[in-house]
Amino acid sequence: MKRRTFIRKAGTATLMSSVGTFPLSAFAKDDLIKLTVLHTNDVHSRIEPFPMDGSRNEGLGGAARRASLIKKIRAAEENLLLLDAGDIFQGTPYFNFFLGELEFKLMSEMKYDAATLGNHDFDGGMEGLYKQLPLANFPFLVSNYDFSDTLMNGKTKPYKIFKKDGLKIGVLGVGIELEGMVPEKHYKGTRYLDPIAAANKYALELKKAQKCDLVICLSHLGYRYRNNKVSDVVLAENSRNIDVIIGGHTHTFMKKAAAYRNLDQAEVIINQVGWAGMLLGRMDFYFERNKKGKCMTCGNTLIK
């Protein structure tokens, strides 16, 4: 099977691209490979739904409902990845009492494939994070934190390649600068590297050397800022070889995925689903067998 690129198609809560607007019905079923990517970010220890107290978010979210929805989608889709863009910890008493144990156990039960680290995942210190890692049956991907001089050395990876029905999907991670956001004692010894340089380095490895059909970046940089602070938008516009950025940190509720042009004027898709597990992000990619072409649909589902 030859390497494929993709053609994006309009879908629910997604963007319209000028490339490849032909219908999927034009293809025979055997001509296409479908990949479903589900994603979360900034769940912040929201284990139970928001209480029914008249607040704006009442009744939304909850790990049991998310697990049920994921299970339903898994039953319908043959090729699926489940990813998280960081800030798993902090926000409810569940973290204060169990220090991340419950969050990792639940994510493992839901069969997450990978996650990156957010700044709040250091709230229990590196010792606290390190202690809970054995409970996570999935890797943590971060390419711009150098943990060489810490007990986290060797506990994260810059990227991982997943194989689905002949496809190769490369997933890498980048994290926000911890200085000024996290007490120094909680990350002491960690070297922060330029996330754009790190992401481009590993995206090149994944796309060119490893021949990945799709490169996804899990980012906890934040969607966009008023100044020039590095963000998902800045990363997209200064990137090469990244197809999709799944973001976190700014708690941005995106009604639809956004597209930006990279250094090669190719489109990079960005999506983020707010916070507290109220939404489950979904992107469906359709790859043509033995041809250059793929399309994407996207829809973020409210969990209630």
N, C-alpha and C positions, 0 to 999 in steps of 0.2 A: 504494500500500500504506500502510495507516494504521500509526501507531506502536503498538508492542506492549509490554505488560508481561508478567511471567511468573508462572506458578503452579508451585511446586516439588513434585516427586514423589519418593518414596523410591527410592533406587537403591543400588548396591553401595557400601559404605563412605561413606554419606551420611547426611543427616538426614531425619527425617519432619516434614513441615509439616502443619498443620491445613488449609491451603489447597490445593485442587486435587489431591485424592488419586485422581481418576479415572484409569483406565489410558490409556496412549497408543494402545492398540488401538481406542479409541473414535473415533479420528480417521482419516479417509482420508489416505493418504500425501501427497497434494497439499495437504492442509490445514496441514501442518507444515513449518517450516524448522528444520533441525538445525544448531547451531553447536557445534563441539568446541573447547574451550580446553585446551591442554596447557601445563604450567608446571613450572619448576625454581626452585631458590633455593640459595644458599650452596654452589655446586658446588666452590669453593675449589681450582681447578686440578687436580681429580681426573681426569686424562686416562685413566689406566689403571685397571682394577679394583683393589680392595684385594688385596694379595698373599695367597697361600694359606699362611698362617703360623699357622693355628689361632686367630686372633683372631676376635672377634665379627662383624666385617664382612668376613671373608675372601671373596674372589671377587665381591663386590658392586660395582655401579657400572661406570664406564668409558664413555668418550665413544663408542666404536664400537658398543657395545650400545645405548646410548641412541639413537644415530643410526639404528640398525636398527629399533628399536621405533617411533620417530617416522615413519620411512619406511613401515612397515607400516600405521600408523594413517592416514597421509596417503592411502595407496592406497584406503582404505575410506571416508574421509570427504571430502565435497565442500567443506565450509566449516570451515576450521581456523585457529586462531591458536596460535602458540607464543611463550611469554613467560617472562621470567626476573626474579626479584625481588632481584638483586644479590649481591655478594660472589662474583664470577666468579673473581677473582684470589686467590692466596696459599694455601699449604697443602702443595704438593709441589715438588720440585726443578724441575719444568717451569716454574713461575713464576720461580724464582730464575735460571734460565738464559735464558729467552726473554721474560721480563717482560710476559707477556700476549699475545704475538703468536699463540701456538698456540691459546689459548682463543678469541680472537675469530675466527680463521680457521675453527675447528671449528664454532662457533656459526653463522657465516655459511653454511657448508656444510649445516648442518641447517636453514637457512632460518628462524632466529628472526625474529619480527616486531617485537619491542621488548624492552627491558630497562630496569631502573632501576639506580642506582648504590648499592653498599654501601660501608661504611667501608673494607673491605680493598681495594676497587678504587682507593684512593688510596695504596696501599702503595709504589708506585713513584713517588709524587709526582704532581702535576698534569701535569708535563712528561712523565712516563712514560705516563700515561693518554692524554694528548693525542697522543703519538706513535703509539699503537696504534689510535686511533679510525678511521683510514682503512681498517683491516682489517675493521671491523665493518659489514656490509651491512644494518644495522638501526639504528633510532634509540634513543638513551638518553633516557628520560623521567623528569624530576625537576622538581617544581613548587616546592620549598621551598629550593633552593640558588640563591642569586643569584651568578652567576659574572661579573657585569658588569666587575669590576676584575681579571679573571684571563685567562689565555690560553684558558680554556675558554668564554669568552663566545661565545654563539651555537652552541655545539657540542651542547647538549642542548635538549629541548623540554619544556614542561610536560605536553603530552598529544598524542595522535594519534588520529584517527578512522579506523577500518577499515570497509570496506563489503563485506558478504558476502550475496549473494543477496537484495538489497533491504534487509538489516538494516544499521544503523549502530551500531558498537561503539566507544565512547569509552574509551581507556585513558590513565590518568594515573599519575604516579609521585611518591612521597615518600621522603625519606631521613632517616636518623637524625642526631642532632646529632654533629658530628665532634669538637668540643672535648672533650678528655679521652680520646678513643678513637684519634685519629690525631695524629701529631706535627704541630704547627702549620705547620711549613715545607712539609708535603705538601699543605695546603689553604689556605695563606695568601691572604687577599683574598676568600675565599668568605664570603658572608653567609648564615647559617642563618635561615630563616623558619619561623614556626609551621606545622607540618605539617597540623594540623587546619584552620586557616584557609585554607591554600593548597589543600588537597584539596577543601574545601567550595566554594571559589571556582570551581575548574575543573570540579568535578562539576556545579555549577549551570549553567555555560556549556554543558557537554556535554549534559545532560539537557533543559534548557529551551530554550536558544537553538539548539543544534545538533540537537535532537530525536533524541538517541541512544536506541536501544532497550535498550541495556545499557551500564552504566558500571562499568569495572573499575579498581581502584586497585592498582598494584604498590607494595608497601610494604617498606621495609627498617627498620622501626621495632622489630620484635620482636613476638611474639604477645601476651604478657601478663607483667606484673611484679607483685611483691608490694606495691610502693608505687604511687604515682600517676603514675609516669613514663609518658609518652605511649607507647602501644602500639597494635597492631591492634585490640584490644578497646576501648580508650579511643577510638580514632578511630571505630570502628563506632558506638559509643553516642553520639558527639557529631557525627555526620555527617548529611548530607542528600544524597539523589540518588546515592549510591554503592550499587551492587547487590552487588559482590563485592570482597573484599580478598584478593589473593594475597600472602602474607607471606614474610618472611625474617628473618635476623639471629639469632634465638634457637635455630635448628636444631631446631625443634619437629617431631617426627614425629607427625602427626595421623592417627589411625585413621579418622576421618571428619571431614568438614567441619562447622564449627560455625556456628550462627546467633545473631545478636544483634539487638536492636531499636535503631533509630536514633532521632533526635530526633522523628521523625514516627511512631514506632512501626512502621515498616516493617522487614522483615528484611534484614540484611546478612550475606552468607555469607563466612566466613573459611576459607582453606585454606593449609597450609604442608607441605612435604615434606622435612623434616629437613635433611640436608646431604650433601655429597660426591657428589651425583648418584646416590644409591642408589635413589631413587624418582622416578618421573615422575608428576606430578599430572595429573589429567584431570577436566574438568567438561563435561558435555553439556547444552546448553540447547535446548529445543524451543519454538519460537514459533508461535503460531497466526497464520495469514494473515488480515489484515483484522479481527482481533478482539483484545481485550485479554486476554491469557493466555499464559503460558509455564511450562514446568516444567524442572527441573534434576535430573540424576543426576551422581554424582561417584564416582570410584574412583582411588586412588593405586596405581600399579603398581611392584612391586619389580623392579629391574633386576639380573638375574643370569644 
